Amino acid sequence: MRKVRILLFLGLWVAILPYLGFPYSWKDIIMTISGVCLIVLSYLLYRESLNNKNKEEIFENFSENNIFEESKEEEIE
């Protein structure tokens, strides 16, 4: 969640940067650095979402069947 928050603040920073009154040379450098940071963070979030998507959750759907089998064995004995 921290990466998403940083991404939000970087987006806000890029949106208000042209109105802050920096000289053009500074503004170009700051915009380039901000853009590269946005690209890196969005790539990291994309990779993280792929990893979460590829994880298989294993559910023991029939775990309660063991209880029934044990009770049947007790009845037979």
N, CA, C, O and CB atoms as a CASP TS submission, in Angstrom:
PFRMAT TS
TARGET T0000
AUTHOR 0000-0000-0000
METHOD Language model
MODEL 1
PARENT N/A
ATOM      1  N   MET     1       0.820  -1.188   0.000  1.00  0.00           N
ATOM      2  CA  MET     1       0.000   0.000   0.000  1.00  0.00           C
ATOM      3  C   MET     1       0.870   1.260   0.000  1.00  0.00           C
ATOM      4  O   MET     1       0.458   2.319  -0.472  1.00  0.00           O
ATOM      5  CB  MET     1      -0.937  -0.006   1.205  1.00  0.00           C
ATOM      6  N   ARG     2       2.059   1.119   0.531  1.00  0.00           N
ATOM      7  CA  ARG     2       2.944   2.268   0.599  1.00  0.00           C
ATOM      8  C   ARG     2       3.335   2.744  -0.806  1.00  0.00           C
ATOM      9  O   ARG     2       3.431   3.945  -1.056  1.00  0.00           O
ATOM     10  CB  ARG     2       4.195   1.923   1.413  1.00  0.00           C
ATOM     11  N   LYS     3       3.557   1.792  -1.717  1.00  0.00           N
ATOM     12  CA  LYS     3       3.945   2.151  -3.083  1.00  0.00           C
ATOM     13  C   LYS     3       2.817   2.897  -3.789  1.00  0.00           C
ATOM     14  O   LYS     3       3.060   3.818  -4.568  1.00  0.00           O
ATOM     15  CB  LYS     3       4.329   0.895  -3.882  1.00  0.00           C
ATOM     16  N   VAL     4       1.601   2.495  -3.513  1.00  0.00           N
ATOM     17  CA  VAL     4       0.454   3.153  -4.134  1.00  0.00           C
ATOM     18  C   VAL     4       0.350   4.597  -3.646  1.00  0.00           C
ATOM     19  O   VAL     4       0.049   5.501  -4.425  1.00  0.00           O
ATOM     20  CB  VAL     4      -0.851   2.383  -3.827  1.00  0.00           C
ATOM     21  N   ARG     5       0.596   4.806  -2.377  1.00  0.00           N
ATOM     22  CA  ARG     5       0.543   6.160  -1.817  1.00  0.00           C
ATOM     23  C   ARG     5       1.646   7.036  -2.412  1.00  0.00           C
ATOM     24  O   ARG     5       1.415   8.201  -2.738  1.00  0.00           O
ATOM     25  CB  ARG     5       0.672   6.113  -0.278  1.00  0.00           C
ATOM     26  N   ILE     6       2.839   6.472  -2.549  1.00  0.00           N
ATOM     27  CA  ILE     6       3.940   7.227  -3.169  1.00  0.00           C
ATOM     28  C   ILE     6       3.597   7.568  -4.611  1.00  0.00           C
ATOM     29  O   ILE     6       3.882   8.672  -5.077  1.00  0.00           O
ATOM     30  CB  ILE     6       5.261   6.423  -3.111  1.00  0.00           C
ATOM     31  N   LEU     7       2.984   6.621  -5.320  1.00  0.00           N
ATOM     32  CA  LEU     7       2.571   6.853  -6.699  1.00  0.00           C
ATOM     33  C   LEU     7       1.554   7.988  -6.783  1.00  0.00           C
ATOM     34  O   LEU     7       1.612   8.813  -7.695  1.00  0.00           O
ATOM     35  CB  LEU     7       1.984   5.574  -7.302  1.00  0.00           C
ATOM     36  N   LEU     8       0.628   8.029  -5.834  1.00  0.00           N
ATOM     37  CA  LEU     8      -0.364   9.102  -5.791  1.00  0.00           C
ATOM     38  C   LEU     8       0.306  10.459  -5.586  1.00  0.00           C
ATOM     39  O   LEU     8       0.001  11.418  -6.294  1.00  0.00           O
ATOM     40  CB  LEU     8      -1.384   8.842  -4.673  1.00  0.00           C
ATOM     41  N   PHE     9       1.214  10.536  -4.625  1.00  0.00           N
ATOM     42  CA  PHE     9       1.877  11.812  -4.357  1.00  0.00           C
ATOM     43  C   PHE     9       2.778  12.247  -5.514  1.00  0.00           C
ATOM     44  O   PHE     9       2.886  13.440  -5.795  1.00  0.00           O
ATOM     45  CB  PHE     9       2.694  11.714  -3.079  1.00  0.00           C
ATOM     46  N   LEU    10       3.416  11.303  -6.177  1.00  0.00           N
ATOM     47  CA  LEU    10       4.222  11.661  -7.350  1.00  0.00           C
ATOM     48  C   LEU    10       3.344  12.185  -8.478  1.00  0.00           C
ATOM     49  O   LEU    10       3.727  13.109  -9.194  1.00  0.00           O
ATOM     50  CB  LEU    10       5.032  10.452  -7.835  1.00  0.00           C
ATOM     51  N   GLY    11       2.172  11.594  -8.632  1.00  0.00           N
ATOM     52  CA  GLY    11       1.230  12.089  -9.644  1.00  0.00           C
ATOM     53  C   GLY    11       0.766  13.498  -9.333  1.00  0.00           C
ATOM     54  O   GLY    11       0.672  14.338 -10.228  1.00  0.00           O
ATOM     55  N   LEU    12       0.474  13.760  -8.058  1.00  0.00           N
ATOM     56  CA  LEU    12       0.103  15.122  -7.663  1.00  0.00           C
ATOM     57  C   LEU    12       1.255  16.096  -7.879  1.00  0.00           C
ATOM     58  O   LEU    12       1.048  17.226  -8.322  1.00  0.00           O
ATOM     59  CB  LEU    12      -0.334  15.152  -6.197  1.00  0.00           C
ATOM     60  N   TRP    13       2.468  15.651  -7.565  1.00  0.00           N
ATOM     61  CA  TRP    13       3.650  16.482  -7.753  1.00  0.00           C
ATOM     62  C   TRP    13       3.818  16.864  -9.220  1.00  0.00           C
ATOM     63  O   TRP    13       4.088  18.023  -9.533  1.00  0.00           O
ATOM     64  CB  TRP    13       4.898  15.755  -7.248  1.00  0.00           C
ATOM     65  N   VAL    14       3.661  15.905 -10.111  1.00  0.00           N
ATOM     66  CA  VAL    14       3.793  16.174 -11.546  1.00  0.00           C
ATOM     67  C   VAL    14       2.678  17.095 -12.024  1.00  0.00           C
ATOM     68  O   VAL    14       2.891  17.907 -12.925  1.00  0.00           O
ATOM     69  CB  VAL    14       3.777  14.859 -12.349  1.00  0.00           C
ATOM     70  N   ALA    15       1.491  16.981 -11.432  1.00  0.00           N
ATOM     71  CA  ALA    15       0.371  17.821 -11.845  1.00  0.00           C
ATOM     72  C   ALA    15       0.566  19.284 -11.446  1.00  0.00           C
ATOM     73  O   ALA    15       0.175  20.181 -12.194  1.00  0.00           O
ATOM     74  CB  ALA    15      -0.918  17.295 -11.245  1.00  0.00           C
ATOM     75  N   ILE    16       1.166  19.539 -10.276  1.00  0.00           N
ATOM     76  CA  ILE    16       1.315  20.931  -9.825  1.00  0.00           C
ATOM     77  C   ILE    16       2.689  21.521 -10.156  1.00  0.00           C
ATOM     78  O   ILE    16       2.898  22.723  -9.991  1.00  0.00           O
ATOM     79  CB  ILE    16       1.080  21.012  -8.327  1.00  0.00           C
ATOM     80  N   LEU    17       3.613  20.701 -10.613  1.00  0.00           N
ATOM     81  CA  LEU    17       4.976  21.176 -10.900  1.00  0.00           C
ATOM     82  C   LEU    17       5.032  22.332 -11.892  1.00  0.00           C
ATOM     83  O   LEU    17       5.813  23.255 -11.661  1.00  0.00           O
ATOM     84  CB  LEU    17       5.800  20.041 -11.428  1.00  0.00           C
ATOM     85  N   PRO    18       4.273  22.350 -12.965  1.00  0.00           N
ATOM     86  CA  PRO    18       4.384  23.469 -13.912  1.00  0.00           C
ATOM     87  C   PRO    18       3.983  24.819 -13.315  1.00  0.00           C
ATOM     88  O   PRO    18       4.378  25.862 -13.837  1.00  0.00           O
ATOM     89  CB  PRO    18       3.528  23.193 -15.121  1.00  0.00           C
ATOM     90  N   TYR    19       3.215  24.816 -12.244  1.00  0.00           N
ATOM     91  CA  TYR    19       2.718  26.062 -11.665  1.00  0.00           C
ATOM     92  C   TYR    19       3.556  26.568 -10.490  1.00  0.00           C
ATOM     93  O   TYR    19       3.184  27.557  -9.859  1.00  0.00           O
ATOM     94  CB  TYR    19       1.301  25.873 -11.217  1.00  0.00           C
ATOM     95  N   LEU    20       4.670  25.916 -10.185  1.00  0.00           N
ATOM     96  CA  LEU    20       5.464  26.285  -9.017  1.00  0.00           C
ATOM     97  C   LEU    20       6.499  27.371  -9.298  1.00  0.00           C
ATOM     98  O   LEU    20       7.079  27.910  -8.355  1.00  0.00           O
ATOM     99  CB  LEU    20       6.155  25.071  -8.482  1.00  0.00           C
ATOM    100  N   GLY    21       6.745  27.702 -10.531  1.00  0.00           N
ATOM    101  CA  GLY    21       7.636  28.809 -10.854  1.00  0.00           C
ATOM    102  C   GLY    21       9.112  28.464 -10.901  1.00  0.00           C
ATOM    103  O   GLY    21       9.951  29.351 -10.741  1.00  0.00           O
ATOM    104  N   PHE    22       9.449  27.215 -11.112  1.00  0.00           N
ATOM    105  CA  PHE    22      10.852  26.845 -11.260  1.00  0.00           C
ATOM    106  C   PHE    22      11.355  27.326 -12.613  1.00  0.00           C
ATOM    107  O   PHE    22      10.576  27.424 -13.561  1.00  0.00           O
ATOM    108  CB  PHE    22      11.044  25.311 -11.114  1.00  0.00           C
ATOM    109  N   PRO    23      12.667  27.632 -12.717  1.00  0.00           N
ATOM    110  CA  PRO    23      13.244  27.948 -14.034  1.00  0.00           C
ATOM    111  C   PRO    23      13.106  26.744 -14.967  1.00  0.00           C
ATOM    112  O   PRO    23      13.023  25.604 -14.510  1.00  0.00           O
ATOM    113  CB  PRO    23      14.742  28.359 -13.899  1.00  0.00           C
ATOM    114  N   TYR    24      13.081  27.001 -16.259  1.00  0.00           N
ATOM    115  CA  TYR    24      12.840  25.949 -17.235  1.00  0.00           C
ATOM    116  C   TYR    24      13.864  24.818 -17.155  1.00  0.00           C
ATOM    117  O   TYR    24      13.502  23.648 -17.289  1.00  0.00           O
ATOM    118  CB  TYR    24      12.841  26.535 -18.620  1.00  0.00           C
ATOM    119  N   SER    25      15.121  25.149 -16.940  1.00  0.00           N
ATOM    120  CA  SER    25      16.144  24.092 -16.875  1.00  0.00           C
ATOM    121  C   SER    25      15.899  23.183 -15.664  1.00  0.00           C
ATOM    122  O   SER    25      16.037  21.965 -15.772  1.00  0.00           O
ATOM    123  CB  SER    25      17.569  24.713 -16.800  1.00  0.00           C
ATOM    124  N   TRP    26      15.541  23.759 -14.525  1.00  0.00           N
ATOM    125  CA  TRP    26      15.236  22.968 -13.328  1.00  0.00           C
ATOM    126  C   TRP    26      13.980  22.139 -13.552  1.00  0.00           C
ATOM    127  O   TRP    26      13.908  20.965 -13.191  1.00  0.00           O
ATOM    128  CB  TRP    26      15.061  23.883 -12.096  1.00  0.00           C
ATOM    129  N   LYS    27      12.992  22.789 -14.160  1.00  0.00           N
ATOM    130  CA  LYS    27      11.718  22.116 -14.373  1.00  0.00           C
ATOM    131  C   LYS    27      11.895  20.881 -15.258  1.00  0.00           C
ATOM    132  O   LYS    27      11.277  19.845 -15.013  1.00  0.00           O
ATOM    133  CB  LYS    27      10.704  23.080 -15.001  1.00  0.00           C
ATOM    134  N   ASP    28      12.739  20.993 -16.285  1.00  0.00           N
ATOM    135  CA  ASP    28      12.991  19.841 -17.158  1.00  0.00           C
ATOM    136  C   ASP    28      13.637  18.694 -16.389  1.00  0.00           C
ATOM    137  O   ASP    28      13.249  17.536 -16.544  1.00  0.00           O
ATOM    138  CB  ASP    28      13.883  20.248 -18.334  1.00  0.00           C
ATOM    139  N   ILE    29      14.616  19.020 -15.567  1.00  0.00           N
ATOM    140  CA  ILE    29      15.309  17.988 -14.788  1.00  0.00           C
ATOM    141  C   ILE    29      14.363  17.354 -13.770  1.00  0.00           C
ATOM    142  O   ILE    29      14.330  16.131 -13.630  1.00  0.00           O
ATOM    143  CB  ILE    29      16.538  18.585 -14.072  1.00  0.00           C
ATOM    144  N   ILE    30      13.602  18.174 -13.064  1.00  0.00           N
ATOM    145  CA  ILE    30      12.676  17.660 -12.044  1.00  0.00           C
ATOM    146  C   ILE    30      11.588  16.811 -12.689  1.00  0.00           C
ATOM    147  O   ILE    30      11.224  15.763 -12.155  1.00  0.00           O
ATOM    148  CB  ILE    30      12.041  18.822 -11.247  1.00  0.00           C
ATOM    149  N   MET    31      11.063  17.250 -13.833  1.00  0.00           N
ATOM    150  CA  MET    31      10.035  16.468 -14.523  1.00  0.00           C
ATOM    151  C   MET    31      10.598  15.133 -15.001  1.00  0.00           C
ATOM    152  O   MET    31       9.909  14.115 -14.923  1.00  0.00           O
ATOM    153  CB  MET    31       9.466  17.258 -15.713  1.00  0.00           C
ATOM    154  N   THR    32      11.827  15.116 -15.492  1.00  0.00           N
ATOM    155  CA  THR    32      12.442  13.875 -15.948  1.00  0.00           C
ATOM    156  C   THR    32      12.627  12.908 -14.781  1.00  0.00           C
ATOM    157  O   THR    32      12.307  11.726 -14.900  1.00  0.00           O
ATOM    158  CB  THR    32      13.792  14.160 -16.625  1.00  0.00           C
ATOM    159  N   ILE    33      13.137  13.399 -13.668  1.00  0.00           N
ATOM    160  CA  ILE    33      13.338  12.545 -12.489  1.00  0.00           C
ATOM    161  C   ILE    33      11.995  12.027 -11.972  1.00  0.00           C
ATOM    162  O   ILE    33      11.874  10.853 -11.623  1.00  0.00           O
ATOM    163  CB  ILE    33      14.081  13.322 -11.370  1.00  0.00           C
ATOM    164  N   SER    34      11.000  12.890 -11.923  1.00  0.00           N
ATOM    165  CA  SER    34       9.672  12.471 -11.457  1.00  0.00           C
ATOM    166  C   SER    34       9.067  11.432 -12.393  1.00  0.00           C
ATOM    167  O   SER    34       8.449  10.469 -11.937  1.00  0.00           O
ATOM    168  CB  SER    34       8.734  13.682 -11.343  1.00  0.00           C
ATOM    169  N   GLY    35       9.239  11.620 -13.682  1.00  0.00           N
ATOM    170  CA  GLY    35       8.720  10.659 -14.654  1.00  0.00           C
ATOM    171  C   GLY    35       9.387   9.303 -14.531  1.00  0.00           C
ATOM    172  O   GLY    35       8.718   8.272 -14.608  1.00  0.00           O
ATOM    173  N   VAL    36      10.691   9.291 -14.342  1.00  0.00           N
ATOM    174  CA  VAL    36      11.411   8.027 -14.173  1.00  0.00           C
ATOM    175  C   VAL    36      10.958   7.331 -12.891  1.00  0.00           C
ATOM    176  O   VAL    36      10.795   6.112 -12.873  1.00  0.00           O
ATOM    177  CB  VAL    36      12.941   8.267 -14.146  1.00  0.00           C
ATOM    178  N   CYS    37      10.756   8.095 -11.822  1.00  0.00           N
ATOM    179  CA  CYS    37      10.261   7.511 -10.573  1.00  0.00           C
ATOM    180  C   CYS    37       8.862   6.921 -10.757  1.00  0.00           C
ATOM    181  O   CYS    37       8.569   5.848 -10.230  1.00  0.00           O
ATOM    182  CB  CYS    37      10.243   8.570  -9.459  1.00  0.00           C
ATOM    183  N   LEU    38       8.006   7.608 -11.495  1.00  0.00           N
ATOM    184  CA  LEU    38       6.669   7.087 -11.775  1.00  0.00           C
ATOM    185  C   LEU    38       6.731   5.787 -12.572  1.00  0.00           C
ATOM    186  O   LEU    38       5.980   4.851 -12.301  1.00  0.00           O
ATOM    187  CB  LEU    38       5.846   8.125 -12.535  1.00  0.00           C
ATOM    188  N   ILE    39       7.616   5.733 -13.542  1.00  0.00           N
ATOM    189  CA  ILE    39       7.767   4.529 -14.362  1.00  0.00           C
ATOM    190  C   ILE    39       8.249   3.359 -13.511  1.00  0.00           C
ATOM    191  O   ILE    39       7.711   2.256 -13.611  1.00  0.00           O
ATOM    192  CB  ILE    39       8.747   4.782 -15.523  1.00  0.00           C
ATOM    193  N   VAL    40       9.253   3.589 -12.682  1.00  0.00           N
ATOM    194  CA  VAL    40       9.799   2.518 -11.844  1.00  0.00           C
ATOM    195  C   VAL    40       8.756   2.008 -10.861  1.00  0.00           C
ATOM    196  O   VAL    40       8.585   0.798 -10.711  1.00  0.00           O
ATOM    197  CB  VAL    40      11.039   3.007 -11.087  1.00  0.00           C
ATOM    198  N   LEU    41       8.054   2.921 -10.187  1.00  0.00           N
ATOM    199  CA  LEU    41       7.048   2.502  -9.213  1.00  0.00           C
ATOM    200  C   LEU    41       5.890   1.758  -9.868  1.00  0.00           C
ATOM    201  O   LEU    41       5.410   0.762  -9.327  1.00  0.00           O
ATOM    202  CB  LEU    41       6.521   3.709  -8.459  1.00  0.00           C
ATOM    203  N   SER    42       5.440   2.229 -11.026  1.00  0.00           N
ATOM    204  CA  SER    42       4.349   1.523 -11.680  1.00  0.00           C
ATOM    205  C   SER    42       4.794   0.154 -12.175  1.00  0.00           C
ATOM    206  O   SER    42       3.996  -0.784 -12.165  1.00  0.00           O
ATOM    207  CB  SER    42       3.806   2.346 -12.837  1.00  0.00           C
ATOM    208  N   TYR    43       6.038   0.011 -12.606  1.00  0.00           N
ATOM    209  CA  TYR    43       6.537  -1.299 -13.006  1.00  0.00           C
ATOM    210  C   TYR    43       6.608  -2.244 -11.803  1.00  0.00           C
ATOM    211  O   TYR    43       6.245  -3.415 -11.910  1.00  0.00           O
ATOM    212  CB  TYR    43       7.920  -1.167 -13.662  1.00  0.00           C
ATOM    213  N   LEU    44       7.075  -1.733 -10.660  1.00  0.00           N
ATOM    214  CA  LEU    44       7.147  -2.558  -9.453  1.00  0.00           C
ATOM    215  C   LEU    44       5.759  -3.012  -9.015  1.00  0.00           C
ATOM    216  O   LEU    44       5.585  -4.161  -8.608  1.00  0.00           O
ATOM    217  CB  LEU    44       7.829  -1.786  -8.319  1.00  0.00           C
ATOM    218  N   LEU    45       4.777  -2.128  -9.092  1.00  0.00           N
ATOM    219  CA  LEU    45       3.411  -2.496  -8.743  1.00  0.00           C
ATOM    220  C   LEU    45       2.855  -3.530  -9.718  1.00  0.00           C
ATOM    221  O   LEU    45       2.136  -4.444  -9.314  1.00  0.00           O
ATOM    222  CB  LEU    45       2.517  -1.257  -8.720  1.00  0.00           C
ATOM    223  N   TYR    46       3.184  -3.385 -10.993  1.00  0.00           N
ATOM    224  CA  TYR    46       2.743  -4.347 -12.000  1.00  0.00           C
ATOM    225  C   TYR    46       3.333  -5.731 -11.725  1.00  0.00           C
ATOM    226  O   TYR    46       2.625  -6.737 -11.778  1.00  0.00           O
ATOM    227  CB  TYR    46       3.141  -3.868 -13.406  1.00  0.00           C
ATOM    228  N   ARG    47       4.625  -5.774 -11.432  1.00  0.00           N
ATOM    229  CA  ARG    47       5.278  -7.048 -11.128  1.00  0.00           C
ATOM    230  C   ARG    47       4.700  -7.679  -9.866  1.00  0.00           C
ATOM    231  O   ARG    47       4.504  -8.892  -9.804  1.00  0.00           O
ATOM    232  CB  ARG    47       6.786  -6.847 -10.968  1.00  0.00           C
ATOM    233  N   GLU    48       4.432  -6.857  -8.874  1.00  0.00           N
ATOM    234  CA  GLU    48       3.855  -7.347  -7.630  1.00  0.00           C
ATOM    235  C   GLU    48       2.453  -7.921  -7.853  1.00  0.00           C
ATOM    236  O   GLU    48       2.084  -8.933  -7.258  1.00  0.00           O
ATOM    237  CB  GLU    48       3.805  -6.224  -6.595  1.00  0.00           C
ATOM    238  N   SER    49       1.683  -7.261  -8.715  1.00  0.00           N
ATOM    239  CA  SER    49       0.337  -7.770  -8.996  1.00  0.00           C
ATOM    240  C   SER    49       0.395  -9.077  -9.768  1.00  0.00           C
ATOM    241  O   SER    49      -0.459  -9.941  -9.572  1.00  0.00           O
ATOM    242  CB  SER    49      -0.473  -6.737  -9.780  1.00  0.00           C
ATOM    243  N   LEU    50       1.393  -9.245 -10.648  1.00  0.00           N
ATOM    244  CA  LEU    50       1.553 -10.514 -11.358  1.00  0.00           C
ATOM    245  C   LEU    50       1.932 -11.632 -10.400  1.00  0.00           C
ATOM    246  O   LEU    50       1.446 -12.755 -10.534  1.00  0.00           O
ATOM    247  CB  LEU    50       2.610 -10.384 -12.454  1.00  0.00           C
ATOM    248  N   ASN    51       2.791 -11.335  -9.438  1.00  0.00           N
ATOM    249  CA  ASN    51       3.185 -12.349  -8.458  1.00  0.00           C
ATOM    250  C   ASN    51       1.998 -12.773  -7.613  1.00  0.00           C
ATOM    251  O   ASN    51       1.842 -13.958  -7.317  1.00  0.00           O
ATOM    252  CB  ASN    51       4.306 -11.824  -7.560  1.00  0.00           C
ATOM    253  N   ASN    52       1.162 -11.825  -7.222  1.00  0.00           N
ATOM    254  CA  ASN    52      -0.014 -12.157  -6.427  1.00  0.00           C
ATOM    255  C   ASN    52      -1.025 -12.940  -7.247  1.00  0.00           C
ATOM    256  O   ASN    52      -1.741 -13.786  -6.711  1.00  0.00           O
ATOM    257  CB  ASN    52      -0.656 -10.892  -5.872  1.00  0.00           C
ATOM    258  N   LYS    53      -1.088 -12.664  -8.537  1.00  0.00           N
ATOM    259  CA  LYS    53      -2.040 -13.336  -9.410  1.00  0.00           C
ATOM    260  C   LYS    53      -1.622 -14.785  -9.658  1.00  0.00           C
ATOM    261  O   LYS    53      -2.474 -15.666  -9.775  1.00  0.00           O
ATOM    262  CB  LYS    53      -2.165 -12.586 -10.741  1.00  0.00           C
ATOM    263  N   ASN    54      -0.315 -15.034  -9.736  1.00  0.00           N
ATOM    264  CA  ASN    54       0.189 -16.368 -10.045  1.00  0.00           C
ATOM    265  C   ASN    54       0.221 -17.295  -8.840  1.00  0.00           C
ATOM    266  O   ASN    54       0.387 -18.504  -9.003  1.00  0.00           O
ATOM    267  CB  ASN    54       1.562 -16.264 -10.624  1.00  0.00           C
ATOM    268  N   LYS    55       0.066 -16.761  -7.644  1.00  0.00           N
ATOM    269  CA  LYS    55       0.065 -17.618  -6.464  1.00  0.00           C
ATOM    270  C   LYS    55      -1.192 -18.468  -6.456  1.00  0.00           C
ATOM    271  O   LYS    55      -2.303 -17.967  -6.625  1.00  0.00           O
ATOM    272  CB  LYS    55       0.163 -16.780  -5.172  1.00  0.00           C
ATOM    273  N   GLU    56      -0.998 -19.741  -6.258  1.00  0.00           N
ATOM    274  CA  GLU    56      -2.138 -20.637  -6.172  1.00  0.00           C
ATOM    275  C   GLU    56      -2.453 -20.869  -4.707  1.00  0.00           C
ATOM    276  O   GLU    56      -1.572 -21.198  -3.912  1.00  0.00           O
ATOM    277  CB  GLU    56      -1.861 -21.978  -6.906  1.00  0.00           C
ATOM    278  N   GLU    57      -3.698 -20.699  -4.364  1.00  0.00           N
ATOM    279  CA  GLU    57      -4.120 -20.984  -3.013  1.00  0.00           C
ATOM    280  C   GLU    57      -4.623 -22.413  -2.968  1.00  0.00           C
ATOM    281  O   GLU    57      -5.465 -22.818  -3.769  1.00  0.00           O
ATOM    282  CB  GLU    57      -5.206 -19.988  -2.538  1.00  0.00           C
ATOM    283  N   ILE    58      -4.100 -23.161  -2.030  1.00  0.00           N
ATOM    284  CA  ILE    58      -4.494 -24.552  -1.901  1.00  0.00           C
ATOM    285  C   ILE    58      -5.528 -24.644  -0.789  1.00  0.00           C
ATOM    286  O   ILE    58      -5.269 -24.276   0.357  1.00  0.00           O
ATOM    287  CB  ILE    58      -3.265 -25.471  -1.611  1.00  0.00           C
ATOM    288  N   PHE    59      -6.691 -25.135  -1.148  1.00  0.00           N
ATOM    289  CA  PHE    59      -7.759 -25.308  -0.181  1.00  0.00           C
ATOM    290  C   PHE    59      -7.975 -26.796   0.046  1.00  0.00           C
ATOM    291  O   PHE    59      -7.968 -27.590  -0.895  1.00  0.00           O
ATOM    292  CB  PHE    59      -9.064 -24.622  -0.660  1.00  0.00           C
ATOM    293  N   GLU    60      -8.159 -27.147   1.261  1.00  0.00           N
ATOM    294  CA  GLU    60      -8.483 -28.531   1.565  1.00  0.00           C
ATOM    295  C   GLU    60      -9.998 -28.636   1.599  1.00  0.00           C
ATOM    296  O   GLU    60     -10.623 -28.486   2.649  1.00  0.00           O
ATOM    297  CB  GLU    60      -7.840 -28.998   2.921  1.00  0.00           C
ATOM    298  N   ASN    61     -10.571 -28.894   0.448  1.00  0.00           N
ATOM    299  CA  ASN    61     -12.017 -28.904   0.321  1.00  0.00           C
ATOM    300  C   ASN    61     -12.680 -30.038   1.089  1.00  0.00           C
ATOM    301  O   ASN    61     -13.802 -29.897   1.576  1.00  0.00           O
ATOM    302  CB  ASN    61     -12.392 -28.991  -1.118  1.00  0.00           C
ATOM    303  N   PHE    62     -11.982 -31.160   1.193  1.00  0.00           N
ATOM    304  CA  PHE    62     -12.591 -32.330   1.789  1.00  0.00           C
ATOM    305  C   PHE    62     -11.914 -32.699   3.098  1.00  0.00           C
ATOM    306  O   PHE    62     -11.800 -33.881   3.419  1.00  0.00           O
ATOM    307  CB  PHE    62     -12.538 -33.495   0.828  1.00  0.00           C
ATOM    308  N   SER    63     -11.470 -31.727   3.844  1.00  0.00           N
ATOM    309  CA  SER    63     -10.771 -32.022   5.084  1.00  0.00           C
ATOM    310  C   SER    63     -11.709 -32.631   6.123  1.00  0.00           C
ATOM    311  O   SER    63     -11.254 -33.388   6.980  1.00  0.00           O
ATOM    312  CB  SER    63     -10.127 -30.760   5.636  1.00  0.00           C
ATOM    313  N   GLU    64     -12.995 -32.325   6.074  1.00  0.00           N
ATOM    314  CA  GLU    64     -13.912 -32.872   7.063  1.00  0.00           C
ATOM    315  C   GLU    64     -14.238 -34.340   6.793  1.00  0.00           C
ATOM    316  O   GLU    64     -14.819 -35.002   7.653  1.00  0.00           O
ATOM    317  CB  GLU    64     -15.189 -32.057   7.091  1.00  0.00           C
ATOM    318  N   ASN    65     -13.884 -34.856   5.637  1.00  0.00           N
ATOM    319  CA  ASN    65     -14.139 -36.261   5.347  1.00  0.00           C
ATOM    320  C   ASN    65     -13.358 -37.183   6.270  1.00  0.00           C
ATOM    321  O   ASN    65     -13.814 -38.285   6.577  1.00  0.00           O
ATOM    322  CB  ASN    65     -13.794 -36.565   3.906  1.00  0.00           C
ATOM    323  N   ASN    66     -12.208 -36.751   6.708  1.00  0.00           N
ATOM    324  CA  ASN    66     -11.427 -37.561   7.633  1.00  0.00           C
ATOM    325  C   ASN    66     -12.192 -37.797   8.929  1.00  0.00           C
ATOM    326  O   ASN    66     -12.083 -38.873   9.517  1.00  0.00           O
ATOM    327  CB  ASN    66     -10.085 -36.891   7.927  1.00  0.00           C
ATOM    328  N   ILE    67     -12.938 -36.847   9.370  1.00  0.00           N
ATOM    329  CA  ILE    67     -13.708 -36.982  10.602  1.00  0.00           C
ATOM    330  C   ILE    67     -14.760 -38.068  10.426  1.00  0.00           C
ATOM    331  O   ILE    67     -14.969 -38.883  11.324  1.00  0.00           O
ATOM    332  CB  ILE    67     -14.371 -35.636  10.991  1.00  0.00           C
ATOM    333  N   PHE    68     -15.418 -38.084   9.282  1.00  0.00           N
ATOM    334  CA  PHE    68     -16.452 -39.082   9.034  1.00  0.00           C
ATOM    335  C   PHE    68     -15.852 -40.481   8.933  1.00  0.00           C
ATOM    336  O   PHE    68     -16.439 -41.445   9.425  1.00  0.00           O
ATOM    337  CB  PHE    68     -17.220 -38.744   7.756  1.00  0.00           C
ATOM    338  N   GLU    69     -14.700 -40.597   8.305  1.00  0.00           N
ATOM    339  CA  GLU    69     -14.066 -41.901   8.182  1.00  0.00           C
ATOM    340  C   GLU    69     -13.637 -42.421   9.541  1.00  0.00           C
ATOM    341  O   GLU    69     -13.764 -43.615   9.809  1.00  0.00           O
ATOM    342  CB  GLU    69     -12.868 -41.828   7.242  1.00  0.00           C
ATOM    343  N   GLU    70     -13.134 -41.554  10.403  1.00  0.00           N
ATOM    344  CA  GLU    70     -12.734 -41.964  11.742  1.00  0.00           C
ATOM    345  C   GLU    70     -13.933 -42.432  12.552  1.00  0.00           C
ATOM    346  O   GLU    70     -13.846 -43.423  13.277  1.00  0.00           O
ATOM    347  CB  GLU    70     -12.030 -40.818  12.460  1.00  0.00           C
ATOM    348  N   SER    71     -15.052 -41.726  12.432  1.00  0.00           N
ATOM    349  CA  SER    71     -16.239 -42.112  13.183  1.00  0.00           C
ATOM    350  C   SER    71     -16.795 -43.439  12.675  1.00  0.00           C
ATOM    351  O   SER    71     -17.321 -44.216  13.472  1.00  0.00           O
ATOM    352  CB  SER    71     -17.308 -41.019  13.092  1.00  0.00           C
ATOM    353  N   LYS    72     -16.698 -43.727  11.378  1.00  0.00           N
ATOM    354  CA  LYS    72     -17.139 -45.006  10.833  1.00  0.00           C
ATOM    355  C   LYS    72     -16.281 -46.141  11.359  1.00  0.00           C
ATOM    356  O   LYS    72     -16.792 -47.216  11.675  1.00  0.00           O
ATOM    357  CB  LYS    72     -17.101 -44.982   9.308  1.00  0.00           C
ATOM    358  N   GLU    73     -14.967 -45.908  11.456  1.00  0.00           N
ATOM    359  CA  GLU    73     -14.065 -46.924  11.980  1.00  0.00           C
ATOM    360  C   GLU    73     -14.389 -47.225  13.432  1.00  0.00           C
ATOM    361  O   GLU    73     -14.318 -48.379  13.853  1.00  0.00           O
ATOM    362  CB  GLU    73     -12.609 -46.477  11.843  1.00  0.00           C
ATOM    363  N   GLU    74     -14.743 -46.209  14.199  1.00  0.00           N
ATOM    364  CA  GLU    74     -15.096 -46.407  15.598  1.00  0.00           C
ATOM    365  C   GLU    74     -16.388 -47.210  15.720  1.00  0.00           C
ATOM    366  O   GLU    74     -16.524 -48.029  16.629  1.00  0.00           O
ATOM    367  CB  GLU    74     -15.238 -45.058  16.310  1.00  0.00           C
ATOM    368  N   GLU    75     -17.333 -46.983  14.813  1.00  0.00           N
ATOM    369  CA  GLU    75     -18.607 -47.713  14.848  1.00  0.00           C
ATOM    370  C   GLU    75     -18.393 -49.187  14.516  1.00  0.00           C
ATOM    371  O   GLU    75     -19.058 -50.052  15.086  1.00  0.00           O
ATOM    372  CB  GLU    75     -19.618 -47.088  13.862  1.00  0.00           C
ATOM    373  N   ILE    76     -17.470 -49.479  13.600  1.00  0.00           N
ATOM    374  CA  ILE    76     -17.219 -50.847  13.183  1.00  0.00           C
ATOM    375  C   ILE    76     -16.574 -51.623  14.328  1.00  0.00           C
ATOM    376  O   ILE    76     -16.905 -52.790  14.540  1.00  0.00           O
ATOM    377  CB  ILE    76     -16.324 -50.879  11.926  1.00  0.00           C
ATOM    378  N   GLU    77     -15.681 -51.013  15.050  1.00  0.00           N
ATOM    379  CA  GLU    77     -14.973 -51.679  16.130  1.00  0.00           C
ATOM    380  C   GLU    77     -15.886 -51.872  17.257  1.00  0.00           C
ATOM    381  O   GLU    77     -15.490 -52.422  18.285  1.00  0.00           O
ATOM    382  CB  GLU    77     -13.760 -50.914  16.569  1.00  0.00           C
TER
END
